Amino acid sequence: MCHPSWARARAEAQRLSDLARLRRVRDRIDREYARPLDVVALARGVGMAAGQLGREFRLAYGDSPYGYLTARRIERAAAFLRCGALGVAEARLAVGCPSPAAFDARFTELVGMPPAEYRRLVRRAVGPVRIREAPATEPQLA
């Protein structure tokens, strides 16, 4: 029979391992938000069952993996619309949302207005933002 302190230590080690796996999933979503991602593939990538990943991710981050993914996509799309470089359809495709209706609904839910209205208001308020590349510099040798 295990000593109680060993059992606690083992449980704590498992909890830390699970949190590290959840962080890897979240980091992958943050990096690959524009690519097609599904919960089964995300779970497989960290050696978890999809249902387990969904439950534990929601406990740790307050949202499902898919909810977190769509929120990141909308966040990135809003940034594209703010800078004025892309229209709504281009921003939607750039962040990996294939469905215009789903994109519009989720954008409206999270931002509080449809993406076209958001783009109009932001452009009217500040005008398009120009993104300039930093001048290329040669590394300085000391």
DSSP file with accessible surface (Angstrom, degrees, kcal/mol):
  #  RESIDUE AA STRUCTURE BP1 BP2  ACC     N-H-->O    O-->H-N    N-H-->O    O-->H-N    TCO  KAPPA ALPHA  PHI   PSI    X-CA   Y-CA   Z-CA
    1    1 A M              0   0  238      0, 0.0     2,-0.1     0, 0.0     0, 0.0   0.000 360.0 360.0 360.0 141.2    0.0    0.0    0.0
    2    2 A C        -     0   0   62      1,-0.1     3,-0.0     2,-0.1     0, 0.0  -0.448 360.0-113.3 -75.6 143.9    1.2    3.5   -0.9
    3    3 A H    >>  -     0   0  103     -2,-0.1     4,-2.1     1,-0.1     3,-0.7  -0.552  29.5-119.0 -70.1 140.7    2.1    6.0    1.8
    4    4 A P  H 3> S+     0   0   79      0, 0.0     4,-2.3     0, 0.0     5,-0.2   0.860 113.2  52.9 -54.8 -37.6   -0.4    8.9    1.8
    5    5 A S  H 3> S+     0   0   45      1,-0.2     4,-2.2     2,-0.2     5,-0.1   0.867 108.4  50.7 -69.0 -33.0    2.3   11.5    1.1
    6    6 A W  H <> S+     0   0  174     -3,-0.7     4,-2.7     2,-0.2    -1,-0.2   0.906 109.4  50.8 -67.6 -40.9    3.6    9.4   -1.9
    7    7 A A  H  X S+     0   0   40     -4,-2.1     4,-2.5     2,-0.2    -2,-0.2   0.912 111.7  47.5 -63.0 -41.9    0.0    9.2   -3.3
    8    8 A R  H  X S+     0   0  167     -4,-2.3     4,-2.6    -5,-0.2    -2,-0.2   0.911 112.3  49.5 -64.6 -42.6   -0.3   13.0   -2.9
    9    9 A A  H  X S+     0   0   60     -4,-2.2     4,-2.4     2,-0.2    -2,-0.2   0.911 111.9  48.1 -63.6 -41.4    3.0   13.6   -4.6
   10   10 A R  H  X S+     0   0  156     -4,-2.7     4,-2.4     2,-0.2    -2,-0.2   0.918 112.0  49.5 -65.6 -41.5    2.1   11.3   -7.5
   11   11 A A  H  X S+     0   0   62     -4,-2.5     4,-2.4     2,-0.2    -2,-0.2   0.910 111.9  48.9 -63.6 -40.2   -1.3   13.0   -7.9
   12   12 A E  H  X S+     0   0   83     -4,-2.6     4,-2.5     2,-0.2    -2,-0.2   0.904 110.1  51.0 -66.6 -40.9    0.4   16.4   -7.9
   13   13 A A  H  X S+     0   0   59     -4,-2.4     4,-2.2     2,-0.2    -2,-0.2   0.913 111.1  48.7 -62.7 -40.2    2.9   15.2  -10.5
   14   14 A Q  H  X S+     0   0  100     -4,-2.4     4,-2.7     2,-0.2    -2,-0.2   0.914 110.0  51.8 -65.3 -41.1    0.1   14.0  -12.7
   15   15 A R  H  X S+     0   0  123     -4,-2.4     4,-2.5     1,-0.2    -2,-0.2   0.933 110.9  47.4 -62.6 -42.4   -1.8   17.3  -12.3
   16   16 A L  H  X S+     0   0   93     -4,-2.5     4,-2.2     1,-0.2    -1,-0.2   0.899 111.5  50.9 -66.0 -38.5    1.3   19.2  -13.4
   17   17 A S  H  X S+     0   0   54     -4,-2.2     4,-2.1     2,-0.2    -2,-0.2   0.924 110.7  48.8 -63.9 -43.4    1.8   16.9  -16.3
   18   18 A D  H  X S+     0   0   23     -4,-2.7     4,-2.5     1,-0.2    -2,-0.2   0.909 110.4  51.1 -63.6 -41.3   -1.8   17.4  -17.4
   19   19 A L  H  X S+     0   0   55     -4,-2.5     4,-2.4     1,-0.2    -1,-0.2   0.892 108.5  52.0 -63.9 -37.5   -1.5   21.2  -17.1
   20   20 A A  H  X S+     0   0   25     -4,-2.2     4,-2.1     2,-0.2    -1,-0.2   0.912 109.8  49.3 -65.0 -39.3    1.7   21.1  -19.3
   21   21 A R  H  X S+     0   0   38     -4,-2.1     4,-2.0     2,-0.2    -2,-0.2   0.919 110.6  50.2 -66.3 -40.1   -0.2   19.1  -21.9
   22   22 A L  H  X S+     0   0    4     -4,-2.5     4,-2.6     1,-0.2    -2,-0.2   0.901 108.9  52.2 -64.0 -39.2   -3.1   21.6  -21.8
   23   23 A R  H  X S+     0   0  120     -4,-2.4     4,-2.9     1,-0.2    -1,-0.2   0.898 106.9  53.2 -64.2 -37.6   -0.6   24.4  -22.2
   24   24 A R  H  X S+     0   0  129     -4,-2.1     4,-2.2     2,-0.2    -1,-0.2   0.902 109.8  48.7 -63.9 -39.1    0.9   22.7  -25.3
   25   25 A V  H  X S+     0   0    3     -4,-2.0     4,-2.5     2,-0.2    -2,-0.2   0.947 112.8  47.1 -63.9 -47.6   -2.6   22.5  -26.8
   26   26 A R  H  X S+     0   0   63     -4,-2.6     4,-2.5     1,-0.2    -2,-0.2   0.929 112.6  49.6 -61.2 -42.9   -3.3   26.1  -26.1
   27   27 A D  H  X S+     0   0   58     -4,-2.9     4,-2.1     2,-0.2    -1,-0.2   0.893 109.6  51.6 -64.0 -38.8    0.1   27.1  -27.5
   28   28 A R  H  X S+     0   0   66     -4,-2.2     4,-3.1     2,-0.2    -1,-0.2   0.919 109.8  49.4 -63.9 -42.8   -0.5   25.1  -30.6
   29   29 A I  H  X S+     0   0    0     -4,-2.5     4,-0.6     1,-0.2    -2,-0.2   0.932 110.6  50.9 -61.4 -43.9   -3.9   26.8  -31.1
   30   30 A D  H  < S+     0   0   44     -4,-2.5     3,-0.3     1,-0.2    -1,-0.2   0.875 117.9  38.9 -61.3 -37.8   -2.2   30.2  -30.7
   31   31 A R  H  < S+     0   0  162     -4,-2.1     3,-0.2     1,-0.2    -2,-0.2   0.870 126.5  32.6 -78.0 -41.2    0.4   29.3  -33.3
   32   32 A E  H >< S+     0   0   38     -4,-3.1     3,-2.1    -5,-0.2    -2,-0.2   0.019  72.9 129.7-111.4  28.0   -1.7   27.4  -35.8
   33   33 A Y  T 3< S+     0   0   46     -4,-0.6    -1,-0.2    -3,-0.3     4,-0.1   0.783  73.8  54.3 -56.5 -29.4   -5.1   29.2  -35.5
   34   34 A A  T 3  S+     0   0   42     -3,-0.2    -1,-0.3     2,-0.1    -2,-0.1   0.617  96.3  81.9 -83.4 -10.5   -5.4   29.7  -39.3
   35   35 A R  S <  S-     0   0  146     -3,-2.1     2,-0.4    -6,-0.1    -3,-0.0  -0.576  98.4 -90.9 -90.1 156.8   -5.0   26.0  -40.0
   36   36 A P        +     0   0  125      0, 0.0     2,-0.4     0, 0.0    -1,-0.1  -0.531  55.6 175.0 -66.2 120.1   -7.8   23.5  -39.8
   37   37 A L        -     0   0   21     -2,-0.4     2,-0.3    -4,-0.1     3,-0.0  -0.988  11.1-173.9-127.7 140.4   -7.6   22.1  -36.2
   38   38 A D     >  -     0   0   86     -2,-0.4     4,-2.5     1,-0.1     5,-0.2  -0.945  35.3-116.4-132.3 158.9  -10.0   19.7  -34.6
   39   39 A V  H  > S+     0   0   42     -2,-0.3     4,-3.0     1,-0.2     5,-0.2   0.872 112.7  56.4 -62.5 -37.5  -10.2   18.5  -31.0
   40   40 A V  H  > S+     0   0   78      1,-0.2     4,-2.7     2,-0.2    -1,-0.2   0.942 111.0  43.4 -61.4 -46.1   -9.5   14.9  -31.9
   41   41 A A  H  > S+     0   0   23      2,-0.2     4,-2.1     1,-0.2    -2,-0.2   0.908 114.3  50.5 -67.5 -39.4   -6.2   15.9  -33.6
   42   42 A L  H  X S+     0   0    6     -4,-2.5     4,-0.7     2,-0.2    -2,-0.2   0.926 113.1  46.3 -62.5 -43.5   -5.3   18.3  -30.7
   43   43 A A  H ><>S+     0   0    1     -4,-3.0     5,-2.5     1,-0.2     3,-1.2   0.922 110.4  52.3 -64.9 -44.6   -6.0   15.5  -28.1
   44   44 A R  H ><5S+     0   0  175     -4,-2.7     3,-1.2     1,-0.3    -1,-0.2   0.887 102.2  61.8 -59.3 -37.1   -4.0   13.0  -30.1
   45   45 A G  H 3<5S+     0   0   56     -4,-2.1    -1,-0.3     1,-0.3    -2,-0.2   0.724 113.5  34.0 -63.2 -22.7   -1.1   15.4  -30.2
   46   46 A V  T <<5S-     0   0   17     -3,-1.2    -1,-0.3    -4,-0.7    -2,-0.2   0.227 116.5-106.4-117.7  12.0   -0.8   15.3  -26.4
   47   47 A G  T < 5S+     0   0   61     -3,-1.2     2,-0.3    -4,-0.4    -3,-0.2   0.859  77.5 122.9  71.0  36.5   -1.8   11.7  -25.8
   48   48 A M      < -     0   0   13     -5,-2.5    -1,-0.2    -8,-0.1     2,-0.2  -0.883  65.9-106.7-124.2 158.9   -5.3   12.4  -24.4
   49   49 A A     >  -     0   0   63     -2,-0.3     4,-2.7     1,-0.1     5,-0.2  -0.548  34.6-117.9 -77.1 150.1   -8.8   11.4  -25.3
   50   50 A A  H  > S+     0   0   37      1,-0.2     4,-2.6     2,-0.2     5,-0.2   0.904 113.9  49.3 -59.1 -43.1  -10.9   14.1  -27.0
   51   51 A G  H  > S+     0   0   40      2,-0.2     4,-2.4     1,-0.2    -1,-0.2   0.910 111.5  49.0 -63.4 -41.7  -13.5   14.1  -24.2
   52   52 A Q  H  > S+     0   0   54      2,-0.2     4,-2.8     1,-0.2     5,-0.3   0.928 111.2  50.1 -63.6 -44.5  -10.8   14.3  -21.5
   53   53 A L  H  X S+     0   0    0     -4,-2.7     4,-3.0     1,-0.2     5,-0.3   0.941 110.7  50.1 -59.3 -46.0   -9.1   17.2  -23.3
   54   54 A G  H  X S+     0   0   20     -4,-2.6     4,-2.0    -5,-0.2    -2,-0.2   0.932 114.0  43.8 -59.4 -46.5  -12.4   19.1  -23.7
   55   55 A R  H  X S+     0   0  163     -4,-2.4     4,-2.1     1,-0.2    -1,-0.2   0.943 118.3  42.6 -64.8 -48.3  -13.2   18.7  -20.0
   56   56 A E  H  X S+     0   0   45     -4,-2.8     4,-2.3     2,-0.2    -2,-0.2   0.879 112.8  52.4 -70.2 -36.7   -9.8   19.5  -18.7
   57   57 A F  H  X S+     0   0    0     -4,-3.0     4,-3.2    -5,-0.3     6,-0.5   0.935 110.1  49.1 -63.4 -43.7   -9.2   22.4  -21.1
   58   58 A R  H  X S+     0   0  135     -4,-2.0     4,-2.1    -5,-0.3    -2,-0.2   0.911 111.9  49.0 -63.3 -41.1  -12.5   24.0  -20.0
   59   59 A L  H  < S+     0   0  154     -4,-2.1    -1,-0.2    -5,-0.2    -2,-0.2   0.903 118.3  39.7 -63.3 -41.3  -11.6   23.6  -16.3
   60   60 A A  H  < S+     0   0   44     -4,-2.3    -2,-0.2    -5,-0.2    -1,-0.2   0.886 133.1  19.3 -77.3 -39.4   -8.2   25.1  -16.9
   61   61 A Y  H  < S-     0   0   69     -4,-3.2    -3,-0.2     2,-0.3    -2,-0.2   0.424  96.5-117.7-118.1  -2.0   -9.1   28.0  -19.3
   62   62 A G  S  < S+     0   0   61     -4,-2.1     2,-0.3    -5,-0.4    -4,-0.2   0.586  87.1  67.8  79.0   8.1  -12.8   28.5  -18.9
   63   63 A D  S    S-     0   0   48     -6,-0.5    -2,-0.3    -9,-0.1    -1,-0.1  -0.982  85.8 -99.4-152.7 158.4  -13.6   27.5  -22.5
   64   64 A S     >  -     0   0   28     -2,-0.3     4,-2.8     1,-0.1     5,-0.2  -0.357  40.9-107.6 -73.0 161.9  -13.6   24.5  -24.8
   65   65 A P  H  > S+     0   0    3      0, 0.0     4,-2.6     0, 0.0     5,-0.1   0.922 123.2  47.9 -57.0 -41.4  -10.6   24.0  -27.1
   66   66 A Y  H  > S+     0   0  136      2,-0.2     4,-2.8     1,-0.2     5,-0.2   0.917 111.0  50.4 -67.3 -40.3  -12.9   24.9  -30.1
   67   67 A G  H  > S+     0   0    7      2,-0.2     4,-2.2     1,-0.2    -1,-0.2   0.908 111.6  48.3 -62.1 -41.0  -14.2   28.0  -28.3
   68   68 A Y  H  X S+     0   0   34     -4,-2.8     4,-2.3     2,-0.2    -2,-0.2   0.926 111.4  50.9 -64.3 -43.2  -10.7   29.1  -27.5
   69   69 A L  H  X S+     0   0    2     -4,-2.6     4,-2.4    -5,-0.2    -2,-0.2   0.936 111.4  46.2 -60.1 -48.9   -9.7   28.5  -31.2
   70   70 A T  H  X S+     0   0   13     -4,-2.8     4,-2.5     1,-0.2     5,-0.2   0.894 110.7  53.4 -66.3 -35.4  -12.6   30.6  -32.5
   71   71 A A  H  X S+     0   0   17     -4,-2.2     4,-2.5    -5,-0.2    -1,-0.2   0.915 109.5  48.4 -63.7 -40.9  -12.0   33.4  -30.0
   72   72 A R  H  X S+     0   0   43     -4,-2.3     4,-2.4     2,-0.2    -2,-0.2   0.905 111.1  51.1 -64.0 -41.9   -8.3   33.5  -31.2
   73   73 A R  H  X S+     0   0   15     -4,-2.4     4,-2.6     2,-0.2    -2,-0.2   0.926 111.6  46.2 -61.5 -43.9   -9.5   33.6  -34.8
   74   74 A I  H  X S+     0   0    5     -4,-2.5     4,-2.8     2,-0.2     5,-0.2   0.912 110.7  53.5 -66.5 -40.1  -11.9   36.5  -34.2
   75   75 A E  H  X S+     0   0   96     -4,-2.5     4,-1.6    -5,-0.2    -1,-0.2   0.929 112.4  43.8 -58.6 -45.7   -9.2   38.3  -32.2
   76   76 A R  H  X S+     0   0   62     -4,-2.4     4,-2.1     2,-0.2    -2,-0.2   0.901 112.4  52.5 -67.9 -40.3   -6.8   38.1  -35.2
   77   77 A A  H  X S+     0   0    0     -4,-2.6     4,-2.5     1,-0.2    -2,-0.2   0.915 106.9  52.7 -62.4 -42.1   -9.5   39.0  -37.7
   78   78 A A  H  X S+     0   0    7     -4,-2.8     4,-2.4     1,-0.2    -1,-0.2   0.901 107.8  52.0 -60.7 -38.4  -10.4   42.1  -35.7
   79   79 A A  H  X S+     0   0   38     -4,-1.6     4,-1.9     2,-0.2    -1,-0.2   0.919 109.3  49.3 -64.2 -42.4   -6.7   43.1  -35.8
   80   80 A F  H  X>S+     0   0   61     -4,-2.1     4,-0.9     1,-0.2     6,-0.8   0.911 112.1  48.5 -61.7 -42.2   -6.7   42.7  -39.6
   81   81 A L  H  <5S+     0   0    0     -4,-2.5     3,-0.3     1,-0.2    -2,-0.2   0.873 108.6  54.3 -68.2 -35.5   -9.8   44.8  -39.9
   82   82 A R  H  <5S+     0   0  109     -4,-2.4    47,-0.4     1,-0.2    -1,-0.2   0.887 106.5  50.3 -64.3 -39.9   -8.4   47.5  -37.7
   83   83 A C  H  <5S-     0   0   18     -4,-1.9    46,-0.9    -5,-0.2    -1,-0.2   0.704 102.7-136.5 -77.0 -13.0   -5.3   47.9  -39.8
   84   84 A G  T  <5S+     0   0   12     -4,-0.9    -3,-0.1    -3,-0.3    -2,-0.1   0.505  70.9 117.0  78.6   2.5   -7.4   48.2  -42.9
   85   85 A A  S   <S+     0   0   77     -5,-0.7     2,-0.3    44,-0.1    -4,-0.1   0.789  73.8  39.5 -74.9 -26.4   -5.3   46.0  -45.0
   86   86 A L  S    S-     0   0   48     -6,-0.8    -2,-0.2     4,-0.0     2,-0.1  -0.927  73.5-131.1-126.6 149.9   -8.0   43.3  -45.5
   87   87 A G     >  -     0   0   15     -2,-0.3     4,-2.7     1,-0.1     5,-0.2  -0.276  44.7 -90.9 -81.8-179.9  -11.7   43.3  -46.1
   88   88 A V  H  > S+     0   0   32      1,-0.2     4,-2.7     2,-0.2     5,-0.2   0.932 125.7  46.8 -62.5 -48.4  -14.1   41.1  -44.1
   89   89 A A  H  > S+     0   0   47      1,-0.2     4,-2.3     2,-0.2    -1,-0.2   0.920 114.3  47.8 -62.5 -42.0  -13.9   38.1  -46.5
   90   90 A E  H  > S+     0   0  104      2,-0.2     4,-2.5     1,-0.2    -1,-0.2   0.908 112.6  48.5 -66.0 -40.9  -10.1   38.3  -46.7
   91   91 A A  H  X S+     0   0    0     -4,-2.7     4,-1.5     2,-0.2    -2,-0.2   0.915 110.2  52.5 -64.1 -42.1   -9.7   38.6  -43.0
   92   92 A R  H  <>S+     0   0   31     -4,-2.7     5,-2.4    -5,-0.2     3,-0.3   0.933 113.8  42.5 -59.4 -46.6  -12.1   35.6  -42.4
   93   93 A L  H ><5S+     0   0  108     -4,-2.3     3,-1.3     1,-0.2    -1,-0.2   0.884 108.5  59.6 -69.7 -35.4  -10.1   33.4  -44.8
   94   94 A A  H 3<5S+     0   0   42     -4,-2.5    -1,-0.2     1,-0.3    -2,-0.2   0.801 108.3  45.2 -63.9 -28.1   -6.8   34.6  -43.4
   95   95 A V  T 3<5S-     0   0    0     -4,-1.5    -1,-0.3    -3,-0.3    -2,-0.2   0.376 121.3-104.9 -98.6   3.3   -7.7   33.3  -39.9
   96   96 A G  T < 5S+     0   0   19     -3,-1.3    -3,-0.2    -4,-0.3    -2,-0.1   0.751  70.2 141.5  87.7  23.5   -9.1   30.0  -41.2
   97   97 A C      < -     0   0   15     -5,-2.4    -1,-0.2    -6,-0.2    -2,-0.1  -0.859  23.8-178.9 -99.2 105.9  -12.8   30.5  -40.9
   98   98 A P        +     0   0  108      0, 0.0    -1,-0.2     0, 0.0    -5,-0.1   0.798  62.4  72.1 -76.0 -25.6  -14.4   28.8  -44.0
   99   99 A S     >  -     0   0   53      1,-0.2     4,-2.5    -7,-0.1     5,-0.2  -0.791  59.9-164.0 -98.9 115.3  -18.0   29.7  -43.1
  100  100 A P  H  > S+     0   0   67      0, 0.0     4,-2.9     0, 0.0     5,-0.2   0.910  92.4  50.6 -60.4 -40.9  -19.1   33.4  -43.6
  101  101 A A  H  > S+     0   0   73      2,-0.2     4,-2.5     1,-0.2     5,-0.2   0.929 112.4  45.1 -65.4 -44.7  -22.2   32.9  -41.5
  102  102 A A  H  > S+     0   0   56      2,-0.2     4,-2.6     1,-0.2     5,-0.3   0.912 114.3  50.3 -65.4 -40.3  -20.4   31.2  -38.6
  103  103 A F  H  X S+     0   0    3     -4,-2.5     4,-2.9     2,-0.2     5,-0.3   0.949 111.9  46.8 -62.0 -49.2  -17.7   33.9  -38.7
  104  104 A D  H  X S+     0   0   69     -4,-2.9     4,-2.5     1,-0.2     5,-0.2   0.916 113.9  48.3 -60.3 -43.3  -20.2   36.7  -38.7
  105  105 A A  H  X S+     0   0   63     -4,-2.5     4,-2.3    -5,-0.2    -1,-0.2   0.934 115.6  42.4 -64.6 -46.9  -22.2   35.2  -35.8
  106  106 A R  H  X S+     0   0   51     -4,-2.6     4,-2.6     2,-0.2     5,-0.3   0.900 114.2  51.6 -69.1 -39.2  -19.2   34.5  -33.6
  107  107 A F  H  X>S+     0   0    0     -4,-2.9     4,-3.3    -5,-0.3     5,-0.6   0.950 111.8  47.1 -60.4 -47.5  -17.6   37.9  -34.5
  108  108 A T  H  X5S+     0   0   53     -4,-2.5     4,-1.8    -5,-0.3    -2,-0.2   0.907 112.5  50.6 -61.5 -41.2  -20.8   39.7  -33.5
  109  109 A E  H  <5S+     0   0  133     -4,-2.3    -1,-0.2    -5,-0.2    -2,-0.2   0.920 120.2  33.6 -62.2 -45.4  -21.1   37.6  -30.3
  110  110 A L  H  <5S+     0   0   77     -4,-2.6    -2,-0.2    -5,-0.1    -1,-0.2   0.845 129.2  32.5 -83.5 -35.0  -17.5   38.4  -29.2
  111  111 A V  H  <5S-     0   0   50     -4,-3.3    -3,-0.2    -5,-0.3    -2,-0.2   0.737 101.3-121.1 -97.3 -26.2  -17.0   41.9  -30.5
  112  112 A G  S  <<S+     0   0   61     -4,-1.8    -4,-0.2    -5,-0.6    -3,-0.1   0.462  84.4  52.5  99.9   0.9  -20.6   43.2  -30.2
  113  113 A M  S    S-     0   0   46     -6,-0.4    -2,-0.2    -9,-0.1    -1,-0.2  -0.975  93.8 -83.9-159.5 157.4  -21.2   44.1  -33.8
  114  114 A P     >  -     0   0   53      0, 0.0     4,-2.5     0, 0.0     5,-0.2  -0.280  44.1-112.8 -63.2 154.5  -20.9   42.5  -37.2
  115  115 A P  H  > S+     0   0    2      0, 0.0     4,-2.7     0, 0.0     5,-0.2   0.865 114.8  53.4 -60.5 -37.8  -17.4   42.5  -38.8
  116  116 A A  H  > S+     0   0   44      2,-0.2     4,-2.3     1,-0.2     5,-0.1   0.922 111.4  46.1 -64.8 -40.4  -18.4   44.9  -41.7
  117  117 A E  H  > S+     0   0   78      2,-0.2     4,-2.8     1,-0.2     5,-0.2   0.918 111.8  52.0 -66.4 -41.8  -19.8   47.4  -39.2
  118  118 A Y  H  X S+     0   0   34     -4,-2.5     4,-2.7     1,-0.2     5,-0.3   0.940 110.1  48.8 -58.4 -46.4  -16.6   47.0  -37.0
  119  119 A R  H  X S+     0   0   67     -4,-2.7     4,-2.5     1,-0.2     5,-0.2   0.921 112.2  48.5 -61.9 -44.2  -14.4   47.7  -40.0
  120  120 A R  H  X S+     0   0  139     -4,-2.3     4,-2.3    -5,-0.2    -1,-0.2   0.934 113.6  46.2 -61.5 -48.0  -16.4   50.8  -41.0
  121  121 A L  H  X S+     0   0   70     -4,-2.8     4,-2.2     2,-0.2    -2,-0.2   0.911 114.6  46.6 -63.1 -43.6  -16.4   52.2  -37.5
  122  122 A V  H  X>S+     0   0   26     -4,-2.7     4,-2.4    -5,-0.2     5,-0.6   0.930 113.6  48.0 -67.3 -42.6  -12.7   51.6  -37.0
  123  123 A R  H  X5S+     0   0   86     -4,-2.5     4,-1.7    -5,-0.3    -1,-0.2   0.892 113.2  48.4 -65.3 -38.3  -11.7   53.0  -40.4
  124  124 A R  H  <5S+     0   0  177     -4,-2.3    -1,-0.2    -5,-0.2    -2,-0.2   0.889 113.5  48.3 -68.0 -37.7  -13.9   56.1  -39.8
  125  125 A A  H  <5S+     0   0   81     -4,-2.2    -2,-0.2    -5,-0.2    -1,-0.2   0.909 136.9   0.4 -71.9 -43.8  -12.4   56.6  -36.3
  126  126 A V  H  <5S-     0   0  100     -4,-2.4    -3,-0.2    -5,-0.2    -2,-0.2   0.514  93.1-129.0-125.4  -8.6   -8.7   56.3  -37.2
  127  127 A G     << -     0   0   20     -4,-1.7    -1,-0.1    -5,-0.6    -3,-0.1  -0.041  56.4 -35.1  74.0 171.2   -8.4   55.7  -40.9
  128  128 A P        -     0   0   54      0, 0.0     2,-0.5     0, 0.0   -44,-0.2  -0.373  61.8-131.8 -66.7 142.5   -6.3   52.8  -42.2
  129  129 A V        -     0   0   75    -46,-0.9     2,-0.5   -47,-0.4   -44,-0.1  -0.832  16.1-141.5 -95.8 127.0   -3.2   52.0  -40.3
  130  130 A R        -     0   0  196     -2,-0.5     2,-0.6   -46,-0.0   -46,-0.1  -0.782   7.4-151.9 -90.5 131.5   -0.1   51.6  -42.4
  131  131 A I        -     0   0  138     -2,-0.5     2,-0.4   -48,-0.1    -2,-0.0  -0.910  15.4-167.9-104.8 117.9    2.3   48.9  -41.4
  132  132 A R        -     0   0  223     -2,-0.6     2,-0.2     3,-0.0    -2,-0.0  -0.854  20.3-121.0-106.5 145.9    5.9   49.7  -42.4
  133  133 A E        -     0   0  189     -2,-0.4     3,-0.1     1,-0.1     0, 0.0  -0.555  32.9-109.0 -79.4 145.3    8.7   47.3  -42.4
  134  134 A A        -     0   0   86     -2,-0.2    -1,-0.1     1,-0.1     3,-0.1  -0.452  44.5 -96.5 -69.2 143.0   11.7   48.2  -40.2
  135  135 A P        -     0   0  112      0, 0.0     2,-0.2     0, 0.0    -1,-0.1  -0.386  42.0-108.2 -62.8 140.7   14.7   49.2  -42.3
  136  136 A A        -     0   0  103     -3,-0.1     2,-0.4    -2,-0.0    -3,-0.0  -0.518  40.6-171.0 -70.0 132.5   17.1   46.4  -42.8
  137  137 A T        -     0   0  117     -2,-0.2     3,-0.0    -3,-0.1    -3,-0.0  -0.959  22.1-120.9-125.2 148.7   20.3   46.8  -40.8
  138  138 A E        -     0   0  152     -2,-0.4     2,-0.0     1,-0.1     0, 0.0  -0.637  38.6-102.0 -83.1 141.9   23.5   44.9  -40.9
  139  139 A P        -     0   0  108      0, 0.0     2,-0.5     0, 0.0    -1,-0.1  -0.390  37.4-124.1 -63.5 139.6   24.6   43.2  -37.7
  140  140 A Q        -     0   0  172     -3,-0.0     2,-0.5    -2,-0.0    -3,-0.0  -0.777  17.5-147.0 -88.7 127.2   27.3   45.2  -36.0
  141  141 A L              0   0  167     -2,-0.5     0, 0.0     1,-0.0     0, 0.0  -0.816 360.0 360.0 -92.8 131.4   30.5   43.4  -35.3
  142  142 A A              0   0  153     -2,-0.5    -1,-0.0     0, 0.0     0, 0.0  -0.537 360.0 360.0 -95.4 360.0   32.3   44.4  -32.2
